[in-house]
Amino acid sequence: MLIGVLALQGSFAEHIKMLNDMGIRTVELRNHEDLLKYPIDGLVLPGGESTVQGKLLRELDMMDFLKESIQKGLPVLATCAGLILLAKEIANGEKPHFATMPVRIRRNGFGRQVASFHADSDFSDIGIIPMTFIRAPYVEAISEGVEILASVNGLIVAVRYENQIGLSFHPELNNDYRIYRMFIDIIESRNLCAASYKIAVSSLAWKP
């Protein structure tokens, strides 16, 4: 398994450390050539500045390639700015980027840097997990097919749509690997389905 981590700006190094600690191979994605060179099984979109990341994705000719890959089912773990990149609609003015997740996002929904905070809250079937919020967005609205994974103070902070997981907070800043395990499970399930399909096609083509 190889997971690509977008390494244009933001907290990508922390995600890499978490995944490497779990024994997962990673590669930093910095340009279009990296996308062609490395056959990744999953993608991490880190926190940082969504406007900067979006601009660089377009300038480096990475946007369309990654968007098409996500639309075809490439599993994604997106945190903070990464969630904004996925959102189909951004409430406070920013132009959408990948727009592969049918949600509306409120940028800096919890306030600016000084309003950063930590919470322990329930996350889907995982249980209570630590959540660190830094200039965090939240999800204002969801469309059909989007699953709410977690809420804090009545606001949606984690969602899943198909193979995409979007988080308002930074799991890479806490010593808890359970969300990464969920992400890896999605990748392994997709890979298993792909392998089963190849076997089925091969058996149909086989002749005694």
N, C-alpha and C positions, 0 to 999 in steps of 0.2 A: 504494500500500500504506500502511495506517495501523495501527500497533501501539499498543495501549493498555497503559500501565504503571500498575499499582496504586500509588497515591500516598497511602496512608493513614499509612504509617509505614515506616521502614527505608531501605535504600539505593536508592531508586528513581531519584534524580537521576543516579547513576553509570550505570545502565542506559540512561537516556535519552541521555546523552552518547555512549555507545558506539554506539548505533543511529543517532543523528544524524550522528556521524562517518562512518558508512557510507552516508549519504544517505537514511536511512529516516525517514519522518515518524512522529512519536509524539504521543500525547496522554496527559495525566495523568488517571487515573480516580479521582475523589474522592467521588462520590455516585451515587445511582441515576439521577439526571437525566443524568449523563455517559454512562451505559450506553445510554440511549435516544437521546442526541444524536449519538453518534459510532459509525458502522458500522465497527468495528475488524476487521482481518484476523487479528490475533494478540494474545496477552496475555502480559505479563511479570508474574510474581509475585516480588517482591524479597525479599531477606533482611531481618531485623529480629527482631521478637518475634511468634511465631506466635499466641500467646494474645491479644495485643493486636490483631493484624490480624484474627483470627477474630471477636473481639468487635465490632470496628468494622464489619466486613463485614455482620454481622447487624443491628447498630443502624442502619446506613445503608441497609438493604434492598438490599444488593448480592449477598448470598450466593446466593440461589436463582437469580437471573438468570444470574450467571456460571457456576454449577454446571451449569445446563441448557445453556448455550452450549458449555461444555467437553464435556459428554456428547454433544452434537451434532457434535463434531469441531473446535471452535475450537482452533487450535494454541496451546500454552502452553510458555513457558520459565520454570521455577520454580527459584529458587536459595535454598538454606539454609532459612529459614523458609517460603519458598514451596513447597518440597518437602514440608514438614510439612503445609501446608494441603491439598496434593493427596492425601496418604496415606490409604488406607482404614483403616489401623490405626496407632496411636501407642503404642509399647510401654510407655512410662513415664507413663501416667496421663492425658494430655491427651485431651479429647474430639475425635474426628475432625471435620474441617471440610468441605471439598468432597468428600472421600472418592471421588475419581474415578480414582485410580491404585491398583491392587491390590497394594500393598506394605505392609510393616510397618516403621516408622521408629523409631529410637532417638534421642530428643532429647538434645542435648549429648553425643552419643556419643563424641566425641573429647576431652571435658572442657570446662571453663569457659573464660572469656576468657584466662586466663593460659596455657592450653594451645593457643592459636591457633598455627598453623604454615603453612608453605609447602612444596609438593611439586611436582615435575615428573613427570608420569606419563602413560602411554599412554591415549588416549581413542579407542575404537572405530576407525573408519577415518581419523580425523583425524591421528593421530600423537601425539607427546609434546607436552603442553600444560602451562602453569603453572597451579597450583591453590592458591588461598588459602583456608584453613579458619579460621573464627572461630566459636567455640562451635558447631561443626558437628554436625549429625546424621549418621547413616549408615543404610543400608538393611539391616535384619536379615533380611528374608525377602521373596521375590517370588512372585507367582502366575503362572499360564500366560499367555503373551502379553507379559510384561515382558522387555525386552532389557536386559542389563547392558552399559553403555557404558564404565565405568571402575571400577577398584578401587585402593585404596591400603592398604598394610599388611594385605592380605587382607580388607579391608572394602569393601563396595559403596558407591561415592560418586556414581555417575551411572547413571541408568536412562532408558529410553524405553518408553512405553506408548501405542500408536496415535500421536496427534499431540501427546502430552505428553512433554516432556523435564524430568527432575528432577535437580538437582545439589545435592550437599552443600556445595559450595564456591562462591566468588564470582568468576565470570569477569569481572565488571565492574570488578574491582580490578587487572586485569592487561591489558597492552597486546596482547591477542591476540583477534582477531575471529572465529576459526574456528568456535566454538560458535554464535555469532550467525548466521554464514553457514549453518550446518546448520538452525537455526531458520527462517531466511528461506526456505531451500529447501523446507522442509515447507509453509510458507504458500503459496509460489508453486505448488507441486504441487497443493495443495488448490484454489487459485483456478483453475488450469488445468482441473482435473477438473470444477469447477462450471461454467466457461465452456463446456466441451465438452458437458456435459449440456444446457445451455440451447440450444446450437446444434442438438443432436440432437432435442430436443423441438420446437423451432421448425420443423425440416425435416419432422417427422411431421405437424405441423399445417398445413403449407403445401399449398395446392391450386392447380394450374395453371388 
